[in-house]
């Protein structure tokens, strides 16, 4: 039986500073072979409806 190949991958990371966390993870994320790929940075608490959200294409 052939192995199924997933078409999507989702990684979640949580911390007090989205930008600092992304700065540390960015080199490894850019080396992943998955394309197209992007990162969503959410600046605020999980329940904050007014949290600032931005997208970074890899």
N, C-alpha and C positions, 0 to 999 in steps of 0.2 A: 504494500500500500504506500503510495507516494506521500511525502510529508507536505502538509499544507503550509504555504508561505503567507504570513500575515501581511496585510497591506498598510497597517497603521501601527504606530508605537506611541505610547503616552508615558511620560515620566513626570512625576510630581516631586517638587522639593519645597520645603517650607523653612522659613527663617525670619528673623526680625528685619532684614534688609534685602529686598529683592534684587537691587542693583549689585550689592556686594556678593551675593550668592551667585548671580549670573556671571560676574567678573571671574570668579573662581572656576565655574563650570564651563565657561564659553570655549576655551581651547579644546577640551575633550568633546564637547557637543559638535563643534565644527569639523572634527575628524570623523564623525560617524558617517556611514555611507548612505544614510536615509535621505532621499531628496524627492520632492521638495520637503523642506523642514522649516519649522519656526518655533520660537519661544514666546510664551505669553508671560509678561511680567505684571504682577498684580501688587500694587502698593497699597496695602490696607488690610484690615482684619477680614476674615472669611465672611463675616456677616455684614460688612460695611457696603451698603448699596452704592455709596459714592466713592469707592476706592478707585484710584487711577489705574487704568489698565493700558498696556502698550504691547505691540507685537514687534519682534525682531526676527527678520528672515535670516536663516542660516545659509 
